[in-house]
Amino acid sequence: MKEESGQEEKWICDKCKEKLELHKVKVSYLGGNFEVELLKCPKCNNVFISEDLALGKMLEVEKGLEDK
């Protein structure tokens, strides 16, 4: 769930109703481990990956890794 106040967007965990916070998160894919900063719920630790990130940068990285 997204809340907008002025220019700033605030994402809220649908499960816990807590404001998501930026945290370093470990991501694994095709045997590679990466540490990236993503929005994460401080209560249940669910991570939010935006559609833009999933279809943009992550897709580019995925294709690059699969080509190796």
N, C-alpha and C positions, 0 to 999 in steps of 0.2 A: 504494500500500500504506500502511495506517495502523497506527502503533504507539501504544499508550497506556501512559503511565507516570504513575500517580497521576491528577491532574486534567488534565494537559496531553496533547494529542494531537500526535503528530509524524508528518508525512507523509514518506514515503521514495519517491524516484524509482524506478519499477520497472525502468527501463532501466539506470541508473547505480548504484543502491543508495545514493545520497547523500541526506542530509536536506534537504528543501525549505526554503528561506529566503524571507522576505518581501522583495520588491523592487518598485520602481516599474516598471510595464510599460505600454507604449503599446498602446492598443487602437483599432482603426479600425472604424467601422460606418456605412454610408450616408453616406459622405463626411465624417463627423465623427471627430475624433481625440480620444482621452481618455487620461489618464494615471492609472492606478489601482495600488494596492498589492495584489499577488497572490503566492501561493506559487510559487517558481520553483526549478528545479534549478540549482545553481551550476556544474555540469559541462556538461550538454547544453543548458541554457536552456529546457527544456520548462516550460510554465506549467500549473499545476493550477487548474482552476475547479471548485469544489464544486457538487454538485447543487443545494444550497440557493441558492447564488449564481446559478447558471444559470437556475433556475426561479423565482427570486424577484426580486431587484433588477435583474438584467440583463434579464429579461423585461419588467419595468415600463419600463425605459429604452428598450428596443427598440420597444415599443408606442408610447411617447411620440414617438420619432423618426419612426416610420412614419406617424403621424397628421399630422405637419407638412407 
